[in-house]
Amino acid sequence: MAIMAIEVDELRRINEHLVRQGHTPVEAWVGLTGTTRAETLANLDVALDLGADAGVIAPLSIRDIDDVVRFFQRDVVELFERKGKLLPLFLYDNADIAINPQVPHIRTRDVKRLSRPEFICGMKVSAPRKVLGHYTKASLHFNEKDDFGIYVGKASLIFDLFQPTRGLLGKIREYWNLYLLHHAMPMGVVSGPANVFPREWQKTWRVCYAGDEEAMHRYRQLLESFRETYTFSQHGRKVSKLIACLKYALLLDGVISSAAVAQGTPALTEEEKRIFADRYYQLKEHIRAQSDPLWVSQWEEAAVSPPKIAHETR
């Protein structure tokens, strides 16, 4: 709860600066998922009081939730009625964080019903195309005004989903994509690496949606190269340390003051920090050379100065 308060307060001050500069303010979205339903509702209560702009809940990560639909139709609605106001909510579906491995995703019939409440605005789905298609189909049932969106969680999927078609094989691939998605395309993409490259990923979505094949190829090469920066060799096998590298990248850029990760999350060794920093700066230079400056992320008024190690490893 304290983190939510800090986020909303900091964004409020940042937005005052942005408005003075003639820029669009940033919305404060907060994570609300607790270990239990009671904790989640308590977080939602605080978010309403703080004036957050939206909240994100991962229902299948809540330990004591038996009926996802009932939780939102009863518990959440009753809280909103007591408070006399609503908060736009987005759902997060990811098998990697589901409590019950036997129920990795929200059931299709439940997605149909969850698309009905006015305060549930969409869902991020980290899943293959086939599972994504179940969601897009389900969301259409009570979604005539496009007020419930499905957002791609496996970000690299958008390159395949929006790839322009040529020839017979291209038409077959396009038909297959539409068949899997039930002729309903996602409304956006949520990318983990966008924490580090927000402008680049926003541009990537635009060129994919527009079907700009040349730009799609360029951005796919640039952004998928990021995967190589957080992959390390350990005892003859490849190990991914995405979370630790994202946080360390933000530290190098001066956005945050600590790159500590939660207990259980693989951390970087000192040697891996040096390796990652070298790879990261090389990739940034490559992106800068290949991109329009308008779509290159730049961090202004950073929280801390980049550590010297970043320059020593170049």
C-alpha positions in Angstrom: 0.0 0.0 0.0 2.9 2.3 0.8 4.3 1.7 -2.7 1.0 2.7 -4.3 0.9 5.9 -2.3 4.5 6.8 -3.3 3.7 6.0 -7.0 0.5 8.1 -7.1 2.2 11.0 -5.3 5.3 11.0 -7.5 3.2 10.8 -10.7 1.1 13.7 -9.4 4.3 15.8 -9.1 5.7 14.6 -12.4 2.4 15.4 -14.1 2.4 19.0 -12.8 5.8 19.4 -14.5 4.6 17.7 -17.7 1.5 20.0 -17.9 3.7 23.0 -17.4 5.8 21.8 -20.3 2.8 21.3 -22.5 3.0 17.5 -22.4 0.2 14.9 -21.8 0.1 13.7 -18.1 0.8 10.1 -17.3 -1.8 7.8 -15.7 -1.1 6.1 -12.4 -1.9 2.4 -12.7 -1.4 0.3 -9.6 -1.0 -3.4 -9.0 -3.7 -4.6 -6.6 -3.2 -8.4 -6.5 -2.8 -9.6 -2.9 -2.2 -13.1 -1.5 -5.9 -13.3 -0.5 -9.2 -11.8 -1.6 -9.2 -9.6 1.5 -5.8 -8.2 0.8 -6.7 -7.5 -2.8 -9.9 -5.7 -1.8 -7.9 -3.7 0.8 -5.5 -2.7 -1.9 -8.4 -1.6 -4.1 -9.9 0.4 -1.3 -6.6 2.3 -0.8 -6.2 2.8 -4.6 -9.7 4.5 -4.7 -8.7 6.8 -1.8 -5.4 7.7 -3.4 -7.1 8.6 -6.7 -5.3 6.1 -8.9 -6.3 6.1 -12.5 -6.6 2.3 -13.0 -5.8 -1.0 -11.2 -4.4 -4.3 -12.4 -5.5 -7.7 -10.8 -4.2 -11.2 -11.6 -7.2 -13.2 -10.3 -5.6 -16.6 -10.6 -2.7 -15.5 -8.4 -5.1 -14.9 -5.4 -4.9 -17.9 -3.1 -8.4 -18.2 -1.8 -10.4 -17.2 -4.9 -12.8 -20.0 -5.9 -15.0 -18.2 -8.3 -13.3 -15.5 -10.3 -16.6 -14.1 -11.7 -18.3 -14.0 -8.3 -15.3 -12.1 -6.8 -15.7 -9.3 -9.3 -19.6 -9.3 -9.4 -20.0 -9.4 -5.7 -16.9 -8.5 -3.6 -15.6 -5.8 -6.0 -19.0 -4.3 -6.8 -19.9 -4.1 -3.1 -16.7 -2.2 -2.4 -17.4 0.2 -5.3 -20.9 0.7 -4.0 -19.7 1.5 -0.5 -17.1 3.9 -1.8 -19.5 5.5 -4.2 -17.1 5.4 -7.2 -15.4 3.0 -9.6 -11.9 2.3 -10.6 -11.1 1.0 -14.1 -9.7 -2.5 -13.8 -7.5 -4.6 -16.1 -7.0 -8.3 -15.6 -3.7 -10.1 -15.9 -3.6 -13.7 -17.0 -0.2 -15.5 -16.9 0.2 -19.3 -16.3 3.6 -18.6 -14.7 2.1 -16.9 -11.7 -1.2 -18.9 -11.4 -1.6 -20.5 -7.9 -3.1 -23.7 -9.3 -1.1 -25.2 -12.1 -4.2 -27.2 -13.1 -5.9 -23.9 -13.9 -3.3 -21.9 -15.8 -5.7 -19.5 -17.5 -9.1 -18.0 -16.8 -11.8 -20.2 -18.4 -13.3 -18.9 -21.6 -16.8 -18.9 -20.2 -15.6 -16.7 -17.4 -13.9 -14.3 -19.8 -17.3 -13.9 -21.5 -18.9 -12.8 -18.2 -16.0 -10.7 -17.1 -16.3 -8.6 -20.3 -19.7 -7.4 -19.1 -19.0 -5.1 -16.0 -18.3 -1.5 -17.1 -15.3 -1.2 -14.7 -13.4 -4.2 -16.3 -11.7 -2.7 -19.3 -9.5 -5.3 -20.6 -7.1 -8.2 -20.1 -3.4 -8.8 -20.7 -2.9 -12.4 -21.9 0.6 -14.0 -21.7 -0.2 -17.1 -23.8 0.3 -18.7 -27.2 -1.9 -17.6 -30.1 -4.4 -20.4 -29.6 -5.1 -19.4 -26.0 -5.2 -15.8 -27.0 -7.8 -16.7 -29.6 -10.1 -18.1 -26.9 -10.0 -14.8 -25.1 -10.6 -12.6 -28.2 -13.6 -14.8 -29.1 -15.0 -14.7 -25.6 -14.6 -10.9 -25.2 -16.8 -10.4 -28.3 -20.0 -11.7 -26.7 -20.8 -8.6 -24.6 -18.4 -6.2 -26.2 -20.2 -4.5 -29.1 -18.7 -1.1 -28.3 -15.1 -2.3 -28.0 -14.9 -1.3 -24.4 -13.1 -4.6 -23.3 -9.8 -5.1 -24.9 -7.4 -8.1 -25.1 -3.7 -7.1 -24.9 -0.9 -9.3 -26.0 1.5 -10.3 -23.2 3.9 -12.3 -25.3 5.1 -9.2 -27.0 6.9 -10.8 -29.9 3.6 -12.3 -31.1 2.6 -9.0 -32.7 5.2 -9.3 -35.4 3.6 -12.6 -36.6 0.0 -11.5 -36.0 0.3 -8.3 -38.2 2.8 -9.6 -40.8 1.5 -8.5 -44.3 0.8 -11.5 -46.5 2.1 -12.4 -50.0 1.3 -15.3 -52.2 -0.6 -18.5 -51.4 1.4 -19.3 -48.3 1.0 -15.8 -47.0 -2.8 -16.0 -47.4 -2.8 -19.3 -45.6 -0.8 -17.9 -42.7 -3.2 -14.9 -42.5 -6.2 -17.1 -42.6 -4.8 -19.3 -39.9 -4.0 -16.3 -37.6 -7.5 -14.9 -38.0 -8.9 -18.4 -37.4 -7.0 -18.8 -34.2 -8.1 -15.3 -33.1 -11.7 -15.8 -34.3 -11.3 -12.7 -36.6 -10.8 -10.4 -33.6 -7.4 -8.7 -33.3 -5.9 -7.6 -30.0 -6.1 -3.9 -29.0 -2.5 -3.5 -27.8 0.7 -5.1 -26.4 2.2 -5.1 -22.9 5.9 -5.7 -23.1 8.2 -6.3 -20.1 11.2 -4.8 -21.9 9.1 -1.7 -22.6 10.0 -0.7 -19.0 13.4 0.0 -20.5 12.4 0.9 -24.1 9.0 2.5 -23.8 9.2 4.7 -26.9 10.6 1.9 -29.0 7.9 -0.5 -28.1 5.2 2.1 -28.7 6.6 2.7 -32.2 6.8 -1.1 -32.7 3.0 -1.5 -32.0 2.3 1.4 -34.4 4.3 -0.1 -37.3 2.9 -3.6 -36.7 -0.7 -2.4 -36.6 -0.1 -0.4 -39.8 1.6 -3.3 -41.5 4.8 -1.4 -42.3 6.8 -4.4 -43.3 10.2 -2.7 -43.6 9.8 -1.0 -40.2 8.5 -4.2 -38.6 11.6 -6.1 -39.7 13.9 -3.4 -38.4 12.2 -3.1 -35.0 11.9 -6.9 -34.6 15.7 -7.3 -35.1 16.4 -4.4 -32.7 14.1 -5.3 -29.9 14.5 -9.0 -30.0 18.3 -8.4 -29.7 17.5 -7.4 -26.1 16.9 -11.1 -25.3 20.6 -11.7 -25.9 21.6 -9.1 -23.3 19.9 -10.9 -20.4 20.8 -14.5 -21.3 23.9 -15.9 -19.6 25.8 -19.2 -19.8 26.0 -21.1 -16.5 27.5 -24.6 -16.4 27.0 -25.1 -20.1 23.4 -24.0 -20.2 21.6 -20.8 -21.1 20.0 -18.9 -18.1 17.6 -16.0 -18.5 17.7 -13.2 -15.9 15.2 -10.8 -17.4 13.8 -9.2 -14.2 17.2 -8.6 -12.7 18.5 -7.2 -16.0 15.5 -4.9 -16.4 16.0 -3.5 -13.0 19.8 -3.1 -13.5 19.1 -1.3 -16.8 16.9 1.2 -15.1 19.6 1.7 -12.5 22.2 2.3 -15.2 19.8 4.8 -16.8 19.4 6.6 -13.5 15.6 5.9 -13.3 15.8 3.9 -10.0 18.2 3.9 -7.1 18.3 0.2 -6.3 18.3 -2.9 -8.6 17.5 -5.3 -5.8 15.2 -8.1 -6.7 12.7 -10.0 -4.6 13.7 -13.2 -2.8 13.5 -16.1 -5.1 14.2 -14.0 -8.2 17.6 -14.9 -9.8 20.0 -12.0 -9.2 23.0 -10.9 -11.2 26.5 -11.6 -10.1 29.1 -8.8 -10.3 30.5 -10.4 -13.4 27.0 -10.6 -15.0 26.4 -7.0 -14.2 29.6 -6.0 -16.1 28.6 -8.3 -19.0 25.0 -7.0 -19.2 26.1 -3.3 -18.9 28.4 -3.7 -21.9 25.7 -5.5 -24.0 23.1 -3.0 -22.9 25.0 0.1 -24.0 26.0 -1.5 -27.3 22.3 -2.3 -28.0 21.2 1.3 -27.1 23.8 2.7 -29.4 22.6 0.4 -32.2 19.0 1.4 -31.6 19.9 5.1 -31.6 21.7 4.7 -35.0 18.8 2.8 -36.6 15.8 4.8 -35.2 14.2 8.2 -35.5 15.2 10.3 -32.5 11.5 10.9 -31.7 11.2 7.2 -30.9 14.3 6.7 -28.8 13.6 6.6 -25.1 15.4 9.3 -23.1 15.3 9.6 -19.3 15.1 13.2 -18.1 15.6 14.3 -14.5 16.8 10.9 -13.5 16.6 9.8 -9.8 20.3 9.1 -9.6 23.4 9.4 -11.8 24.3 6.3 -13.8 27.0 4.3 -11.9 30.6 4.5 -13.1 30.6 0.8 -13.9 28.3 1.6 -16.9 31.1 3.6 -18.6 34.0 1.4 -17.5 32.5 -1.6 -19.3 32.0 0.1 -22.7 
